Amino acid sequence: MNINTDFLDTQLMAYLSLREALGFQLCAEKILLPEYVAFIQAQNITGPIRAHLALDWACSASVQRGASGAARRLSIVRRFLTFVQASAPDTEVPPQNLLPSARRTKPYIFTPTQLTLLFEAAQASRPQASLRPAMLSTLIGLLASTGLRVGEAIRLQLADVKLDLDPAQLYILETKFHKSRIVPLHPSTVEPLRHYTEQRARLAYDGLSESFFLSEQGRALSYPNLHRWFTRLCRRLAIQPTDDSRGPCLTSFRHTFAVTCMRRWYQQGLDVQVWLPHLSVYLGHVRPQDSYWYLTAVPELLNAAAERFHTYAATGGDHDK
């Protein structure tokens, strides 16, 4: 089947609409796939789409991107071409694993001392008489104690924070992949949240917005502004990586929470393989392997897992010995 401009444009619109209707978030697809379609259209193809064109496009660098994301770009195009193939059967879809995936960077894990420093620095933020110190310190404390995604925390509404329930809970609604979940809270997390809520009401922010975390102007928090503040804070406190891990960022609280949970389970002699699915649900991971990744990403956990396996093998698999 000959491919013309209108056919590809129609296929692209249909594909994106279908994926959105199925609940997928398509930020990357909406940027990359139109670029790929434009690339194909520029080739003036008179026959079917060949697999090598997808590879050529995925591996091409630009000012905005380098070669490290080629495997991801090719994966996005593969799904689109599989869709196109239903209407144009002679369309070639590149085989899987044609390009090696980029190695996921080792996460930055905060130490207990660093967590204390960050919390105290947030409490000391200016102006002291405003909501800002309570908001920043409460947000950091919530991220550290629950492992929430940053976006989940800053999108919380007043109605989502159920401090009067037993146990207190957060309703995380329509988050990544349009999933929702309930996050129970430890009592040590509830008190700072209650104090912040009281501060928020005392300063009359209740009449400005339903967002739980607010800026001094009474608006929902901006992630870019929060990211810039936190980057400057870490630099000022000299919290920086000493190895090949990524630098500290707001997502590092989520990584630290997950690793701390697993480390505690190993120290308590619990079966981590049994508990990991529970952690996966609590964190809102869609795939269990997203939680298992921490076992290989953090050397301490990998060593603990190896020691547990040696003990298991030495006892012939009998957990009671």
Secondary structure, DSSP 8 states (H G I E B T S, - for coil): ----HHHHHHHHHHHHHHHHHTT---HHHHHHHHHHHHHHHHTT-SS---HHHHHHHHH---SS--GGGHHHHHHHHHHHHHHHHHHSTT-----TTSS------------HHHHHHHHHHHHT-S-TTSSHHHHHHHHHHHHHHH---HHHHHT-BGGGEETTSSS-EEEE-S-GGG--EEEE--HHHHHHHHHHHHHHHHTTGGGT-SBSSB-TTS-B--HHHHHHHHHHHHHHTT---SSSS----TTHHHHHHHHHHHHHHHHTT--HHHHHHHHHHHHT-SSTHHHHHHHHHSHHHHHHHHHHHHHHHHTTT-TT-
